[in-house]
Amino acid sequence: MWKLIKRNKSYSSKFVNVYEDTVQLPSGKIIENYTVVEKPSIVMIVATDAHNNLLILKEYKYAANEVLLTLPAGHLKEKEDPVEAAKRELFEETGFRGDQFEETEFLHYTLISISELKRQIKNKEWKVSTVLAAIFLSGITQ
């Protein structure tokens, strides 16, 4: 097991903490400046309708400087149940609750068929790795 010898916080914000650690490996070797990035827990929602269409968002991402295809997602509040967080985030980002859709101010959502989703993935239109992971883990594309 690795042993933490020393930790220095390099950067901190509400979205990320970055640490520079000094660690000792089980072999006894010391590694200095081992970078650790700590991010808050999130929920990501793979929501489908009665016709097996997937609810997706087209959202501008500053770091990528482009509009990316994504899924509803957000940070868990402290001690929040993940299922409740998913319900909250789905409504906050899409206005969707039950069978009702409402327009939101910043995000644009649409429903796409699973075959369209597969086509978009094959054509590399989806670029956010965590979203792709959620899609594949949900089993929706099988």
C-alpha positions in Angstrom: 0.0 0.0 0.0 1.2 3.5 -0.8 2.0 5.7 2.2 1.4 9.5 2.2 4.4 11.3 3.6 3.6 14.9 2.9 0.8 16.8 1.2 0.8 20.4 -0.1 -2.3 22.0 -1.5 -1.4 23.7 -4.8 -4.8 25.0 -5.8 -8.3 25.1 -4.4 -11.7 26.1 -5.7 -15.3 24.9 -5.3 -14.8 22.7 -8.3 -11.4 21.2 -7.7 -8.5 20.8 -5.2 -5.0 20.0 -6.5 -2.3 18.5 -4.2 1.4 17.8 -4.6 2.1 14.7 -2.5 5.2 13.0 -1.5 4.5 9.2 -1.3 6.3 6.0 -0.4 5.6 2.9 -2.5 5.4 -0.6 -1.0 8.9 -1.2 -2.3 10.2 1.7 -0.2 10.8 4.0 -3.2 9.9 7.7 -2.5 8.0 9.7 -5.2 8.0 13.5 -4.8 5.5 15.8 -6.5 2.9 13.1 -7.2 -0.1 15.2 -8.3 -3.5 14.4 -7.0 -6.7 16.1 -8.4 -9.7 15.9 -6.1 -13.1 16.8 -7.6 -16.5 16.7 -5.9 -18.9 13.8 -6.5 -21.3 14.2 -9.4 -24.5 12.5 -10.7 -25.1 12.0 -14.4 -28.5 11.1 -15.7 -29.2 8.8 -18.6 -32.8 9.7 -19.1 -35.0 8.0 -21.8 -38.7 8.4 -22.7 -41.4 5.8 -23.4 -40.1 5.5 -27.0 -36.5 4.8 -25.8 -35.2 8.2 -26.9 -32.3 9.6 -24.9 -32.5 13.1 -23.4 -29.3 15.0 -24.3 -28.1 18.5 -23.8 -26.2 20.8 -26.2 -24.1 22.9 -23.8 -21.4 25.5 -24.4 -18.2 24.4 -22.5 -15.8 27.3 -21.9 -12.7 25.2 -21.6 -13.4 23.5 -25.0 -14.7 26.7 -26.5 -17.5 24.9 -28.2 -21.0 23.5 -27.8 -20.7 19.9 -26.7 -23.2 17.1 -26.6 -23.7 16.0 -22.9 -26.1 14.5 -20.4 -27.8 16.2 -17.5 -25.4 16.2 -14.6 -24.3 18.1 -11.5 -22.6 18.1 -8.2 -24.0 16.4 -5.1 -24.6 18.7 -2.2 -23.1 17.7 1.1 -24.7 14.5 2.4 -27.3 14.5 -0.4 -28.7 11.2 -1.6 -27.5 10.5 -5.2 -31.0 9.6 -6.4 -32.4 12.8 -5.0 -29.5 14.7 -6.6 -30.2 13.1 -9.9 -33.9 14.1 -9.7 -32.9 17.7 -8.8 -30.3 18.0 -11.5 -32.6 16.6 -14.2 -35.2 19.2 -13.3 -32.8 22.1 -12.9 -31.1 21.4 -16.2 -34.0 20.3 -18.4 -37.2 21.3 -16.6 -38.1 17.6 -17.0 -40.2 16.0 -14.3 -42.4 13.1 -15.1 -43.8 13.7 -18.6 -43.2 17.4 -18.7 -40.5 19.4 -20.5 -39.9 23.0 -19.9 -37.4 25.3 -21.8 -34.4 26.3 -19.8 -32.4 29.5 -20.0 -28.9 28.2 -20.7 -29.1 24.6 -21.9 -30.8 23.2 -25.0 -32.1 19.7 -24.7 -33.5 17.3 -27.3 -34.5 13.7 -27.6 -32.6 11.4 -29.9 -33.1 7.8 -30.8 -30.6 5.2 -29.7 -29.7 4.5 -33.3 -29.0 8.2 -33.7 -26.9 8.1 -30.5 -24.9 5.2 -31.9 -24.4 7.0 -35.2 -23.2 10.2 -33.3 -20.8 8.1 -31.2 -19.4 6.4 -34.3 -18.9 9.7 -36.0 -17.1 11.1 -32.9 -19.7 13.8 -32.2 -19.6 13.0 -28.5 -16.4 14.4 -26.9 -16.9 14.3 -23.1 -15.4 11.1 -21.8 -17.4 11.0 -18.6 -20.6 11.3 -20.6 -19.5 8.5 -22.9 -18.7 6.4 -19.9 -22.1 7.0 -18.4 -23.8 6.0 -21.7 -21.9 2.8 -22.0 -22.3 1.8 -18.3 -26.0 2.4 -18.6 -26.2 -0.4 -21.2 -28.5 1.8 -23.4 -26.4 1.2 -26.6 -26.5 -2.6 -26.4 
